[in-house]
């Protein structure tokens, strides 16, 4: 039996991107700076966590060595020994941008070589023709926001006016994205989704990567809270990805979390969602049980990014990493000879960095394959090497982008 499990810790970069300066991110390091903050007591929070960062299970899969490969950073861990059959390395992104679609598409064997469209950091941020079309074709009385802003902050600013006027809150960031926040009850969840579909069509000529529905509940700025009914409306990949290749030959791709949205539901056999990392982990474990020969479980754990990276919450990010690490043995025990488990990320989001946006970083590529020898896979020149390794493991032909490291970790089981 050959199965593959690909777990993306959304935004868990490990620094060192060769082109970070181009993005204003030279020196950013999500893992390294969280670890340093924990070691120095700057990530202690009463009732949440305290002391050095404890992620022994990821360290046993090679996380500390991957970090050293990426930047030379030495994680102060008492247990740097790597488990048998574990492998470790880092990967550099070649796609344009530092966003979710670029990172995930490249992981799935399709680097983004074109430039996404972006909205300027001005007020208003959107072209007047777009705004007028959104109002007219979306059948809304107007829009609020129309600027760059963090999601929680802009809901606090405009949420009460949104409830009063019925105008959706529309905003963007340095990513290729147009986000739309609306109240699940007062505006309506289905209405929000329909409005986002209209906007998706309107921004296609602008090459905007994603339109994101951001529903929330609450009645006042003090009680507003985003819900887990987020939905991403993404541009479909311009070429077949690993997912298309697998489903095209009859294998199943089980998408956990927002994976289906990221790939515009192309190459996806089944979607499983849940609110929060730990509930998502439960879904991933269930998918592992259900996966058969030749299948892929592709999971995204988004809370690292949305709840802690963007909010610059170092202690929260550290606690989330520790919680994920504590549950990792539940996945490891499900692995059988012939299985391949890879843990990685799609970009960085250093919670100690300026601003509230993603950071351009290298990513960890760690994991295990029972029956293989494992070892050091070094610094990979593209995330696409991950997808090509999964492809070779699942007996697919070679794709157009990336180089498999399957032979490096011991060949076929």
C-alpha positions as CSV (number, residue, x, y, z in Angstrom):
1,X,0.0,0.0,0.0
2,X,1.3,3.5,-0.9
3,X,-0.6,6.5,0.6
4,X,0.5,10.1,1.2
5,X,-0.4,12.6,3.9
6,X,0.5,16.2,3.4
7,X,0.0,18.5,6.4
8,X,0.5,22.3,5.9
9,X,1.0,24.3,9.1
10,X,-0.3,27.5,7.5
11,X,2.4,30.3,7.8
12,X,5.0,28.2,9.7
13,X,8.0,29.6,7.9
14,X,11.6,29.1,9.0
15,X,13.3,32.2,7.6
16,X,16.1,32.6,5.2
17,X,14.4,33.3,1.9
18,X,17.0,34.4,-0.6
19,X,14.7,37.1,-2.0
20,X,13.2,38.2,1.3
21,X,14.6,41.7,0.9
22,X,12.5,42.2,-2.2
23,X,9.4,41.8,-0.1
24,X,10.7,43.8,2.8
25,X,11.1,40.7,4.9
26,X,14.9,40.2,5.2
27,X,15.5,38.8,8.7
28,X,11.9,37.5,9.3
29,X,11.8,34.0,10.8
30,X,8.5,32.7,12.1
31,X,9.8,29.6,13.9
32,X,13.1,31.2,15.0
33,X,11.6,34.3,16.5
34,X,8.9,32.4,18.3
35,X,11.5,30.0,19.7
36,X,13.6,32.9,20.9
37,X,10.7,34.7,22.4
38,X,9.8,31.6,24.3
39,X,13.3,31.0,25.5
40,X,13.5,34.6,26.8
41,X,10.2,34.4,28.6
42,X,8.5,36.8,26.2
43,X,5.9,34.3,25.2
44,X,4.6,33.4,28.7
45,X,0.9,33.9,29.2
46,X,-0.9,33.1,32.4
47,X,-3.2,30.1,31.8
48,X,-1.8,29.4,28.3
49,X,1.8,28.5,28.2
50,X,5.2,29.2,29.8
51,X,8.9,28.7,29.2
52,X,10.9,27.4,26.2
53,X,9.0,26.2,23.1
54,X,8.2,22.5,23.5
55,X,7.7,20.7,20.1
56,X,9.6,17.4,20.7
57,X,7.6,15.4,18.1
58,X,8.4,17.8,15.3
59,X,12.0,18.0,16.4
60,X,12.1,14.2,16.2
61,X,11.0,14.5,12.6
62,X,13.9,17.0,11.9
63,X,12.4,20.4,12.5
64,X,15.5,21.8,14.3
65,X,17.7,20.5,11.5
66,X,15.4,22.0,8.9
67,X,15.7,25.3,10.6
68,X,19.5,25.1,10.6
69,X,19.4,24.3,6.9
70,X,17.3,27.3,6.2
71,X,19.1,29.9,8.2
72,X,21.8,28.4,10.4
73,X,19.5,28.9,13.4
74,X,20.1,26.4,16.2
75,X,16.9,25.6,18.1
76,X,17.8,25.1,21.7
77,X,16.4,21.6,22.1
78,X,17.5,18.9,24.5
79,X,16.4,16.2,22.0
80,X,17.8,16.9,18.6
81,X,17.9,13.2,17.7
82,X,15.9,12.4,14.6
83,X,13.7,9.3,14.4
84,X,14.4,6.4,12.1
85,X,12.9,6.9,8.7
86,X,12.4,10.6,9.3
87,X,13.7,13.1,6.8
88,X,14.3,16.9,7.0
89,X,15.2,19.9,4.9
90,X,13.9,23.3,3.8
91,X,12.5,24.7,0.5
92,X,12.7,28.1,-1.2
93,X,9.7,29.5,-3.0
94,X,10.0,30.5,-6.7
95,X,6.5,31.7,-7.1
96,X,5.6,35.4,-7.3
97,X,4.1,36.6,-4.0
98,X,4.0,35.3,-0.5
99,X,0.3,34.3,-0.4
100,X,-1.7,31.1,0.2
101,X,-2.5,30.2,-3.4
102,X,1.1,30.6,-4.6
103,X,2.5,28.5,-1.8
104,X,0.0,25.7,-2.0
105,X,0.0,25.6,-5.8
106,X,3.8,25.3,-5.8
107,X,3.7,22.6,-3.1
108,X,1.3,20.7,-5.5
109,X,3.8,21.0,-8.3
110,X,2.7,24.2,-10.0
111,X,4.8,27.4,-9.3
112,X,3.1,30.7,-10.0
113,X,5.2,32.4,-12.6
114,X,2.9,35.2,-13.4
115,X,2.3,38.3,-11.3
116,X,-0.9,38.5,-9.3
117,X,-2.9,41.8,-9.3
118,X,-2.8,43.9,-6.2
119,X,-4.7,46.8,-4.8
120,X,-2.7,49.9,-3.8
121,X,-2.4,50.9,-0.1
122,X,-4.5,54.0,-0.6
123,X,-8.0,55.2,0.4
124,X,-9.9,54.2,-1.6
125,X,-8.0,51.0,-2.5
126,X,-10.4,49.8,-5.2
127,X,-10.8,51.4,-8.7
128,X,-14.0,53.4,-8.9
129,X,-15.3,51.2,-11.8
130,X,-14.9,48.1,-9.6
131,X,-16.6,49.7,-6.7
132,X,-19.5,50.8,-8.8
133,X,-19.9,47.4,-10.4
134,X,-19.8,45.7,-7.0
135,X,-22.6,47.9,-5.8
136,X,-24.7,47.6,-9.0
137,X,-24.3,43.9,-9.7
138,X,-24.1,42.8,-6.1
139,X,-27.3,44.7,-5.3
140,X,-26.0,46.4,-2.2
141,X,-26.5,50.0,-1.0
142,X,-22.8,50.7,-1.0
143,X,-19.6,49.3,0.6
144,X,-17.6,50.1,3.7
145,X,-13.9,50.0,4.2
146,X,-12.3,50.1,0.7
147,X,-8.8,50.1,2.2
148,X,-6.0,47.9,3.5
149,X,-6.7,46.6,6.9
150,X,-6.5,43.7,9.3
151,X,-9.7,41.7,9.4
152,X,-10.6,41.9,13.1
153,X,-9.8,45.6,13.2
154,X,-11.9,46.6,10.3
155,X,-14.9,44.6,11.6
156,X,-14.6,46.5,14.9
157,X,-14.4,49.8,13.0
158,X,-17.3,49.3,10.6
159,X,-19.3,46.4,12.0
160,X,-22.0,48.5,13.7
161,X,-22.4,50.7,10.6
162,X,-22.6,47.6,8.5
163,X,-25.5,46.2,10.6
164,X,-27.3,49.6,10.4
165,X,-26.8,50.3,6.7
166,X,-26.5,46.8,5.1
167,X,-23.3,47.8,3.3
168,X,-20.7,44.9,3.2
169,X,-17.2,45.6,4.6
170,X,-14.7,45.3,1.7
171,X,-11.0,45.4,2.3
172,X,-7.6,44.1,1.1
173,X,-3.9,43.7,2.1
174,X,-0.5,43.3,0.5
175,X,-1.7,40.0,-0.8
176,X,-3.7,39.5,-4.0
177,X,-7.0,39.4,-2.2
178,X,-10.3,41.2,-1.8
179,X,-12.0,40.3,1.5
180,X,-15.7,40.8,2.3
181,X,-16.9,40.8,5.9
182,X,-20.6,40.7,6.6
183,X,-22.9,39.7,9.5
184,X,-24.2,36.1,9.3
185,X,-27.7,37.1,10.5
186,X,-28.2,40.7,9.6
187,X,-26.7,40.5,6.1
188,X,-27.1,36.7,5.7
189,X,-24.5,34.0,5.1
190,X,-25.9,32.8,1.7
191,X,-26.2,36.4,0.6
192,X,-22.6,37.0,1.5
193,X,-21.5,34.0,-0.5
194,X,-23.5,35.1,-3.5
195,X,-22.0,38.6,-3.3
196,X,-18.5,37.1,-3.2
197,X,-19.2,35.1,-6.3
198,X,-20.3,38.3,-8.1
199,X,-17.1,40.0,-6.9
200,X,-15.0,37.0,-8.0
201,X,-16.2,37.5,-11.5
202,X,-15.6,41.2,-11.4
203,X,-12.0,41.0,-10.3
204,X,-11.0,38.2,-12.7
205,X,-9.6,40.7,-15.3
206,X,-7.5,42.3,-12.5
207,X,-5.8,38.9,-11.7
208,X,-6.8,39.0,-8.0
209,X,-6.0,35.6,-6.5
210,X,-8.8,35.3,-4.0
211,X,-12.1,36.8,-2.9
212,X,-12.7,35.7,0.7
213,X,-16.0,35.7,2.6
214,X,-15.4,36.7,6.2
215,X,-18.7,36.2,8.1
216,X,-19.0,37.4,11.7
217,X,-21.5,37.5,14.6
218,X,-22.1,39.8,17.5
219,X,-24.0,43.1,18.0
220,X,-21.4,45.6,19.0
221,X,-17.7,46.4,18.3
222,X,-16.9,44.8,21.7
223,X,-18.7,41.5,20.8
224,X,-18.0,41.0,17.1
225,X,-16.3,37.7,16.3
226,X,-15.5,36.1,13.0
227,X,-17.0,32.6,12.5
228,X,-15.6,29.5,10.9
229,X,-17.9,29.9,7.8
230,X,-15.1,31.6,5.9
231,X,-15.1,30.7,2.2
232,X,-12.3,31.4,-0.4
233,X,-13.2,32.0,-4.0
234,X,-9.9,31.4,-5.8
235,X,-8.7,31.5,-9.3
236,X,-8.3,28.0,-10.7
237,X,-4.8,26.8,-11.3
238,X,-3.7,27.5,-14.9
239,X,-2.2,24.0,-15.3
240,X,-2.9,20.5,-13.9
241,X,-1.6,20.2,-10.3
242,X,-0.6,17.0,-8.4
243,X,-4.3,16.9,-7.3
244,X,-5.6,16.8,-10.9
245,X,-3.0,14.2,-11.8
246,X,-4.1,11.9,-8.9
247,X,-7.9,12.2,-9.4
248,X,-7.4,11.9,-13.2
249,X,-6.0,8.4,-12.7
250,X,-8.7,7.4,-10.2
251,X,-7.1,8.1,-6.9
252,X,-8.8,10.1,-4.2
253,X,-7.7,13.4,-2.9
254,X,-9.3,14.2,0.5
255,X,-9.0,17.9,1.3
256,X,-9.0,18.9,5.0
257,X,-9.6,22.5,5.8
258,X,-9.4,25.2,3.1
259,X,-7.5,23.1,0.6
260,X,-10.6,22.7,-1.6
261,X,-11.1,26.5,-1.8
262,X,-7.4,27.2,-2.6
263,X,-7.6,24.9,-5.7
264,X,-11.0,26.2,-6.7
265,X,-12.2,22.6,-5.9
266,X,-10.3,21.2,-8.9
267,X,-8.7,17.8,-8.4
268,X,-10.6,17.3,-5.1
269,X,-12.5,14.2,-4.3
270,X,-13.9,15.2,-0.9
271,X,-13.8,18.1,1.5
272,X,-13.7,17.9,5.2
273,X,-13.9,21.0,7.4
274,X,-14.1,21.9,11.1
275,X,-13.6,24.9,13.3
276,X,-10.1,25.3,14.7
277,X,-6.8,23.4,14.4
278,X,-7.7,20.7,16.9
279,X,-11.0,19.9,15.3
280,X,-9.2,20.0,11.9
281,X,-6.7,17.5,13.3
282,X,-9.6,15.2,14.2
283,X,-10.8,15.4,10.5
284,X,-7.3,14.7,9.3
285,X,-7.0,11.6,11.4
286,X,-10.4,10.4,10.1
287,X,-9.2,11.0,6.6
288,X,-6.0,8.9,7.3
289,X,-8.2,6.1,8.3
290,X,-10.3,6.3,5.2
291,X,-7.4,6.7,2.7
292,X,-6.7,3.8,0.4
293,X,-3.9,2.7,-1.9
294,X,-2.8,5.6,-4.1
295,X,-4.7,8.3,-2.2
296,X,-3.6,11.7,-0.8
297,X,-4.8,13.4,2.3
298,X,-4.0,17.1,2.0
299,X,-4.7,19.1,5.1
300,X,-4.3,22.8,6.0
301,X,-4.2,24.0,9.6
302,X,-5.1,27.7,9.2
303,X,-5.2,28.9,12.8
304,X,-1.5,29.4,12.9
305,X,-1.9,32.1,10.2
306,X,-5.3,33.7,10.9
307,X,-5.5,33.6,14.6
308,X,-1.9,34.2,15.6
309,X,0.4,35.2,12.8
310,X,-1.8,38.1,11.4
311,X,-2.7,39.1,14.9
312,X,1.0,39.2,15.9
313,X,0.2,36.9,18.9
314,X,3.5,35.3,19.8
315,X,2.3,33.4,22.8
316,X,-0.8,32.2,21.0
317,X,1.3,31.0,18.0
318,X,3.7,29.1,20.4
319,X,0.8,27.5,22.3
320,X,-0.8,26.4,19.0
321,X,2.5,24.8,17.8
322,X,2.7,23.0,21.1
323,X,-0.9,21.8,20.9
324,X,-0.3,20.5,17.4
325,X,2.9,18.8,18.4
326,X,1.2,17.0,21.3
327,X,-1.3,15.5,18.9
328,X,1.2,14.5,16.2
329,X,1.8,11.0,17.7
330,X,-1.9,10.3,16.9
331,X,-1.1,10.7,13.3
332,X,2.3,8.9,13.4
333,X,0.7,5.8,15.0
334,X,-1.6,5.5,12.0
335,X,1.3,5.2,9.5
336,X,1.9,1.9,7.8
337,X,4.8,0.6,5.7
338,X,4.4,2.3,2.3
339,X,2.9,5.5,3.8
340,X,4.5,9.0,3.4
341,X,3.8,11.9,5.8
342,X,5.1,15.4,5.1
343,X,4.8,18.4,7.3
344,X,5.4,21.8,5.7
345,X,4.1,25.3,5.3
346,X,3.1,27.7,2.5
347,X,4.8,30.9,3.6
348,X,5.8,32.7,6.8
349,X,3.8,35.0,9.1
350,X,6.4,36.1,11.7
351,X,4.4,37.3,14.7
352,X,7.3,39.5,15.8
353,X,7.5,41.2,12.5
354,X,6.3,44.7,11.6
355,X,2.8,45.0,10.1
356,X,0.3,42.2,10.0
357,X,1.0,40.5,6.7
358,X,2.7,37.3,5.5
359,X,6.5,37.2,5.5
360,X,8.6,35.7,2.6
361,X,10.4,32.8,4.2
362,X,11.7,29.3,3.4
363,X,9.5,26.5,4.7
364,X,10.3,23.2,6.6
365,X,10.0,20.0,4.7
366,X,10.0,17.3,7.4
367,X,8.3,13.9,7.8
368,X,8.6,10.2,7.8
369,X,8.0,7.2,5.6
370,X,8.0,3.8,7.4
371,X,10.2,1.4,5.5
372,X,12.4,4.1,4.0
373,X,15.8,5.3,5.4
374,X,15.0,9.0,5.7
375,X,17.8,11.5,6.0
376,X,18.8,15.0,5.0
377,X,17.1,16.3,1.8
378,X,19.0,19.6,2.0
379,X,17.7,22.9,0.7
380,X,15.2,22.4,-2.1
381,X,15.1,25.1,-4.8
382,X,11.3,25.0,-5.1
383,X,8.3,23.9,-3.1
384,X,7.4,21.9,-6.2
385,X,9.9,19.2,-5.1
386,X,7.3,18.3,-2.4
387,X,4.6,17.6,-4.9
388,X,7.0,15.6,-7.2
389,X,8.1,13.5,-4.3
390,X,4.4,12.7,-3.4
391,X,3.8,11.9,-7.1
392,X,6.7,9.5,-7.3
393,X,5.7,7.8,-4.0
394,X,2.2,7.3,-5.4
395,X,3.6,6.0,-8.7
396,X,2.6,9.0,-10.9
397,X,4.7,10.0,-13.8
398,X,7.0,13.0,-13.5
399,X,5.5,16.5,-13.7
400,X,6.7,19.6,-15.4
401,X,8.1,21.3,-12.4
402,X,10.2,20.2,-9.4
403,X,12.5,17.3,-8.6
404,X,11.5,14.4,-6.4
405,X,13.7,13.7,-3.4
406,X,12.2,10.2,-3.0
407,X,15.5,8.5,-3.9
408,X,17.3,10.5,-1.3
409,X,15.1,9.2,1.5
410,X,15.5,5.6,0.5
411,X,13.5,4.9,-2.7
412,X,10.4,2.8,-2.8
413,X,9.3,1.0,0.4
